[in-house]
Amino acid sequence: MTSQPNPPELAPSPGGIIELPTHGVTVTAEELKVRLVLAADARDDIVVDAGAVESVGQAVLQLLLAARIEAEAHGHRFIIQNPSPAFLARTEALGLTDRLGLSHQEELQS
């Protein structure tokens, strides 16, 4: 009989906030996907902290866009808090600031 190792604990960070990795690449996207799904199943709002991001790739951005669309479709909020300068620069360069809800958040902070 073979035993299967237990999957790693993928609960959101303390306070229910999902922290993005420093370098959000395709390899880290699978874990992020699991965390976003768990967050959507566990509570109403999804809060993502992008404060430590130094680089973010296409796979991570696609997951964030999909999570926002899904949350809003179910009447929940999707919030990206504390976006790092690198995260903002990347989303602005790709024209995703509005689609990720970042421009509205900037207005609230002003």
C-alpha positions, 0 to 999 in steps of 0.5 A: 500500500502506498501512502500519499503525502498530505497536501500543503496547508493553503489557508489565507494569511492571517486576517483572511488576506491573500498575500501575493508573492514577491515574484508572481510567475507561472509557477506560483500561480497554481498556489494562488489559484487555490488560495483564491478559490478557498477565499471565495468559498470561505467568505464574501470579500476577497482581499489581496495584498500586493505590497511585496510584489516586485514583478508580476506575470501574465498568469497571476494577472489573469487569475486576479482578473478572473477572481475579480469577475467571479467575486463581483458576479456573486455580489462580493468585493475584490480588493487589492490593497497596498499595491507596490510601485512595481505592481502598479507600473505593470498593471498600468503598462498593460491597461489593467488598472481599471479592470482590477479596480485599482483606479477606484481604490486610488481615488478613495486613498486621495 
